[in-house]
C-alpha cells in the first residue's frame, strides 16, 4: 500500500542526490549549477509547501507535546530555507564561491531537516495516522503536485525568493 511517508522520503533521497551533484560542480559550471538549482527547487518547493499546507497541520492536530516541538522545529527550518538560504543562493552568481557556499548550506539544512523528519516526525506519524490515512495523503499529494493550486503556490514561493534575492544583490556603483 502506498504511503506519503515513503513518497516524502524518496523525494528527500532525490534532493540528496541533486545536492551531491551540485557539490561536485566547479565555479566554471554555471549552466550545470543553474540547471541543478532548477531541479532542486522543482522537488523542494512543492514538497515543502504541501507539507506546510496539509501534512504539518494534520500532524499538529494529533500531536502530543513532544511532537508539537518537532512540528514547530520543522516549520522554522522551512522558514529559514525560504527566507534566507534560497534568496542568498539566488543573489549569488552561479560562478562564484558565494553560490557554492550557499548551495552547501542549503544542502546541509535540507539534509538535516530530512533526517529529523524521517527519524522523528515520520516515526510519530506512523502512530498518529492509519495506513489508510497515509495512503490517502499520498494520493492527495500526487494529485496536488499537478494541480493549478500547486503551480500557483510554487510560482508564488519562487517569486518571493527572487524578490528577496534582489534586495541581497549589491548594486554596482554608477
CORZI-V217366 format. One record per residue. N is the residue number from 1. PSI is psi in degrees with one decimal (* if undefined). Layout:
# CORZI-V217366
n=N psi=PSI
n=N psi=PSI
This chain:
# CORZI-V217366
n=1 psi=141.9
n=2 psi=160.3
n=3 psi=135.5
n=4 psi=-31.4
n=5 psi=-37.0
n=6 psi=-44.0
n=7 psi=-47.6
n=8 psi=-40.0
n=9 psi=-39.1
n=10 psi=-41.7
n=11 psi=-35.9
n=12 psi=-43.3
n=13 psi=-41.3
n=14 psi=-43.9
n=15 psi=-42.6
n=16 psi=-42.9
n=17 psi=-42.7
n=18 psi=-39.1
n=19 psi=-39.7
n=20 psi=-41.7
n=21 psi=-40.3
n=22 psi=-43.8
n=23 psi=-26.3
n=24 psi=-6.1
n=25 psi=160.6
n=26 psi=170.4
n=27 psi=-20.1
n=28 psi=-12.9
n=29 psi=55.3
n=30 psi=-47.7
n=31 psi=-39.3
n=32 psi=-44.7
n=33 psi=-43.2
n=34 psi=-44.8
n=35 psi=-41.9
n=36 psi=-40.8
n=37 psi=-41.2
n=38 psi=-41.5
n=39 psi=-43.8
n=40 psi=-49.8
n=41 psi=-31.1
n=42 psi=-28.2
n=43 psi=-47.2
n=44 psi=-47.8
n=45 psi=-51.4
n=46 psi=-38.3
n=47 psi=-53.1
n=48 psi=-42.6
n=49 psi=-40.2
n=50 psi=-40.9
n=51 psi=-46.3
n=52 psi=-38.4
n=53 psi=-31.9
n=54 psi=-59.9
n=55 psi=-49.3
n=56 psi=-45.2
n=57 psi=-40.1
n=58 psi=-39.9
n=59 psi=-46.2
n=60 psi=-34.3
n=61 psi=-30.4
n=62 psi=-2.0
n=63 psi=147.5
n=64 psi=-176.4
n=65 psi=-46.9
n=66 psi=-43.0
n=67 psi=-31.2
n=68 psi=-32.0
n=69 psi=-43.2
n=70 psi=-43.3
n=71 psi=-49.2
n=72 psi=-41.0
n=73 psi=-43.5
n=74 psi=-42.3
n=75 psi=-44.5
n=76 psi=-35.8
n=77 psi=-40.4
n=78 psi=-45.6
n=79 psi=-41.3
n=80 psi=-42.5
n=81 psi=-46.9
n=82 psi=-41.5
n=83 psi=-18.9
n=84 psi=-56.3
n=85 psi=-51.0
n=86 psi=-44.2
n=87 psi=-39.9
n=88 psi=-40.4
n=89 psi=-45.5
n=90 psi=-23.6
n=91 psi=-11.0
n=92 psi=138.1
n=93 psi=142.1
n=94 psi=-23.4
n=95 psi=22.0
n=96 psi=159.4
n=97 psi=-31.1
n=98 psi=-42.6
n=99 psi=-47.5
n=100 psi=-41.9
n=101 psi=-43.9
n=102 psi=-37.7
n=103 psi=-38.4
n=104 psi=-41.3
n=105 psi=-42.8
n=106 psi=-45.9
n=107 psi=-44.1
n=108 psi=-43.7
n=109 psi=-51.4
n=110 psi=-40.4
n=111 psi=-43.9
n=112 psi=-47.6
n=113 psi=-46.7
n=114 psi=-42.5
n=115 psi=-44.5
n=116 psi=-42.7
n=117 psi=-49.8
n=118 psi=-41.0
n=119 psi=-18.6
n=120 psi=-63.6
n=121 psi=-44.3
n=122 psi=-34.9
n=123 psi=-45.5
n=124 psi=-39.1
n=125 psi=-33.9
n=126 psi=-25.6
n=127 psi=-29.7
n=128 psi=-28.2
n=129 psi=145.9
n=130 psi=165.0
n=131 psi=-39.4
n=132 psi=-40.0
n=133 psi=-41.3
n=134 psi=-37.6
n=135 psi=-40.3
n=136 psi=-42.4
n=137 psi=-41.6
n=138 psi=-42.9
n=139 psi=-42.1
n=140 psi=-46.6
n=141 psi=-45.0
n=142 psi=-45.5
n=143 psi=-40.0
n=144 psi=-40.6
n=145 psi=-27.6
n=146 psi=9.4
n=147 psi=162.5
n=148 psi=-36.6
n=149 psi=-44.4
n=150 psi=-41.4
n=151 psi=-43.0
n=152 psi=-44.2
n=153 psi=-42.7
n=154 psi=-44.9
n=155 psi=-40.9
n=156 psi=-45.2
n=157 psi=-42.3
n=158 psi=-41.0
n=159 psi=-43.3
n=160 psi=-41.5
n=161 psi=-45.0
n=162 psi=-36.6
n=163 psi=-46.3
n=164 psi=-38.7
n=165 psi=-37.8
n=166 psi=-33.4
n=167 psi=-11.3
n=168 psi=-15.4
n=169 psi=124.0
n=170 psi=141.3
n=171 psi=128.2
n=172 psi=141.8
n=173 psi=144.9
n=174 psi=*
